[in-house]
Amino acid sequence: MREIEIRNNYLIAKIGSFGAELTSLIVIQDSMELIWQANKEVWGRSSPTPFPIMGGFPNDEYTVSGKPFHMQKNGFARTMTFAITSQSETSCTLELRSNAETLRQYPFPFLVQISFCLEGLMLKIDFSVENTGAKVMPYSIGAHTAFIWPRNRTIRSFLQFEKMENITAFRPNNSLKNILVNQDRLWVDSAMFENGAYSSNQYQSEWIEWHPAESSWSLRLWREQFPYLTLWSMNQADAEFLCIEPSVAAGNKGGELLERPGMRLIEPAERQKYTCCLLYTSDAADDRI
């Protein structure tokens, strides 16, 4: 795997070609790492790219026009090497094109491009999906970033939302759980992830802000172009990360791919684009830019 480093006066970002994965985001002045460092004994990834699905299928099986296919959870892009098509001091672009291996799992030709760009204390991530085939293509894409979460502190960590929210999230076992009732703050702890992730498309907030326990900084994620938001970690003390995952669609429904909730449809030769942004803030951040 090749790793790219981009930087400006405030941030250093590292992106791996395997899965177009954001592997590090460091605040220079504080020497502060914001991304989980992929401990293989716990979870050996940092920010794999989910495409062409977010979530999974029962038994990893689904159909297209009645024909059976097999695809792993969160799709195949996260286990494939992207080509690096451009790079500058502060930005880079990676791409993945369909090939014989992808077509065995997903019978649609495509081109996916992901660009990373540093702007002050913000990392901007652009996603582009192009249908290079002759038929309408259903897909989902998003981010799966694991942010540092210091566990077992006397002060709890929390997520702050832009607006008051009423959220019923679905779980991997297809159960439902109310996680916010007219609230704009979600307190997080290990126990809430005992049965996996929480996904919903009911969020009204365009941004969500991560406040790790006993930290003087926060990280704001803008997700206005992604209707779904998934929260995931593990119920164990050494899993010191929280994944905040904006996506086009999410779920665990099998059957016909076109009937999967939220999937985007893209016409032949059409290109669709999405953006999410990560902004670091701290008590001293306003004095730096």
N, C-alpha and C positions, 0 to 999 in steps of 0.2 A: 504493500500500500504506500502510495506517495502522500505526503502531508504538505499542505501549503500554509505559509504564515503570512498574514496581512497585518498591518499596524498603522496607527496614527499617533498623535501625541498623547492619547489617553488610554487606548485599548490595544491589546494584541489578541488576534483571533487565529486559531489553527483549525484547518478543515482537512479531513482525510478523504482521499479519493474513494475509499471503500464505503459505499452507502452515502456519499456526499455528506459526511458526518462532521458536525461541529464538535471538535474534541477538546477545545479550550477557549476560554474568553477571560483574559486577565486584565484587571485594572492596573495600569502601570504605576501610578502614584502610590497605591496601597499594596501593591504586589498581591492583589486579591484575585484568586481563582473563583469563577462563578459556576463552572461546569463540573459535573461529576466525572471523576477520572477513571472510569471504566474498570473497576476492580473485578477481575474475571471470577473471583471466588464468590462474588455477590451478584453482580450483573455487569457483563463485560462490554457494554455499549455506553455511549454518551448522548448521541442524538441521531439515531438512524432515520433514514427517510422512508416514511410509509407511502408506498405506491405499488400497484394501482388500487389498493384497498387500505383502509384503516380499520383495525379489528380483525375478525376472522370468520371462518365458516365452520359449522359442525363437521368434525372429521376432516377439516381442510378441503371439503369438496363443494363444488357449485356447478351450475350448468349455464351454457350459452346456447339459446335456441334448442334446448333439450339435450345438447351434447355435454358429457361430463368433463370437468377439468379439476385439477388439484392445485391448490395454492396455499402456502403457509400464511400464518397470521401476519398481518401488516404488510403483506405483499413481498415481492422479490427484490425491489430496488435496494433495500437495506443490506442485501447480501451480494451486491454486484459492484464492480468497480466502474466508477464514472470517469469519463475522459475530461481532462482539464483543457478548456478551450481558450481561456484568457486569464491573465493575471497581471495586476499592478501592485504598487505598494499597499494600497488601501482596499483593493477589491479583487474578486476572482469569480469565474463562472465555470461550472462543471455540467456535463451532460451525459445522459444515458439514452441510447437508441435501442429499439427492439431488435432482437436477434433470434436465432433458432431456439435458444433456451427459454426466452421469455414467451415466445409464441406457443411453446408446448404447454405453458401454464395459463396463458392469457392471449386469446387469438386476435389481437389487435396490434397493428404496427403503430409506433408512437415515437416521439422525441420529447424527453423531459430535460429542462435546463434549470439549474439552481444557481443563483448569484448571491454572493455575500459582499456587503459594502459597509465600511466603517465611516460614520459621520459623527464627529465629536465623541460623545459618550454613548452613542447608539450604534448597534449592529442592525442593518437592514438586510432582510432575506427575501429575495424575489423568486417565485416559482412560476415556470412556464411549461404548459403541457400542449403539445401539438399532435393532432391526429394525422399520421402520415399514410393511413390506409384508405380504403374505399368504402367503409361502412361506418355508421355512427358508433362511437366508442364511449362506453360507460367507464367512469373512473372516480377515484378519490385520491387526494394528495394532502399532505400536511407536514407538521413538524412533530418531533418526539423527543424534545430536549429535556435532559435530566439536570436540574439545577441543584447546587449544593444545599443540603438540608442538615444542619447540625442537630442530631437527635439527643434525647435524654437531657434536655436543659430544664432549668427551673421555670423559665419563661417559654411559653408555647409559641410556635410559628403560626403565621396566618396568611391567608390570601385576601387582599383588599380589592373589591370590585368598584368600577366607576359608578354603578347605579345599584339601587336596592333590587334584590333578585328573589324570585320564587322558582326554585329549581328542583325538579324531580329527575334524577339521573338513573340511567339503566346500567346494570352490572353485567359482567361476563356471563353469568348464569341466567341472563334475561329477566332478573328480578328488578324492581324499581325501589328507589329510596329517595325520600325528601332530604336534601342536604342544606337548602337555604329557604327560609320562610320569611319574606319581607326583611331581608338582611343584606348588608353589603360587605360582610366580613365572614370568612370561613376559617375556623381554627382547625389545624391539622395535627394529627398524631398517628403513631404507628398502627394502633388498633383499627382505625377506619379502613385500612387497606388489607385487612385480613383476607377478604374475598376478592381482591383485585381492584380494577379501575372503576371510575365513575365517568360516564359520558352523557352529554346532553346538548341539544340544540336550542334550549330555552333561554340562554343567556342574552340579556339586553345590553350588557356593557361592551363597549368597544375595546376596553383595556382591562387587564387584570394585573395586580401588583403583588409580587412575592416578597414577604417580610420574614426572613429566617430568624430563628430564635437568637436573642442576645447579640444581634448584629446592628451596626449603625448604618447599614445600607439596605436598599431595596432594588428590585428589578421589575420594571414595567414592561408588559408584553401587549402590543396592539394586535388584535385579531379580527378587525372589523370585516375582513373579506372571507373569513372562515366561520361558517355557522355553527360548527360543532366544537366543543371543548372537552377534552378528556384529561382527567387527573389520575395519576398512577404512581404507586411506589410499592414497597414490600413491608410486611409486618415483621421486621427484624431490625435490631439495633444497629447493625453495621451497614444497612442500606441507607446511607446518608445522602439521599437524593429525593427530589420530587419532580416527576415529569409533568410538565404543563404542555398539552398537546392540542394546538388548534388544527382543525382539518375540515375538508369539504364534506365528508360523511364519515360515519363510524357505526359499528354494530357487529353483531354475530349471527346475522341471518344467512341461512343457506338457500338453496334453490336457484332460481334464475337471477343472474347478475343484474339484469335490467330492473328487477323488482326490489333490489336492495335499497332500503331507505336512504335518501339523500344523494345518491350517486349522480354526478354531473354527466351530461351527455354532450359530446363534442362532434361536430360534423367533420367530414373529410376535409383536409387542408386548413381547418380552423385551428387557432391557437387561443388558449385561455390563460390568464395571468392572475397571480395572487401575491400578496405581500404581507409579511409580519415583521415587526420591529421589536428589538430589545433595548431598553434604555436603562442604564445604570444611574442610580441616584444615591447620594449620601448626604450627611450633614454639611460636607464641604463641597459638594458637587457644583453648586451654583457659582462658586468662586473660581472654578477651573475653566469654564467655557465662556 
